Amino acid sequence: MKITLNGEPHTVEENTSIAGLLGELNIPLAKVAVERNLAIVPRSTFDTMILTPDDRIEIVRFIGGG
């Protein structure tokens, strides 16, 4: 199934959740924000939010620094 991930075409298996996508990309859930089709996805729904064809996903990682 095709989605757009951070502006680039990306293919995922059907029934992939946001958490599954992050796991596939080796991105820890703790320091990340996800937007799906211009709406912020609550972290509490990462496991249950299933991707659909043509979803536009933006992933932002938080980086500490000083």
C-alpha positions, 0 to 999 in steps of 0.5 A: 500500500502506498503512502507519503512519508515526510513528502516522499513515496513509501510502501507499507503492508496493509493494516500497518499502524502508526506504531508499526510504521515507527517500528519499521523505521526504527524510530522510538515512540518516546520522542516523536510527533506524528501528523496524519493528513494534516492532523496530529495523531495522539500518542495514545492511538499509535497502536490502533491508528491504521494507515490507509492508502494515500495517507500523508504522514509527517514524522518529527523527532525531538532532539535535545540540545543546549 
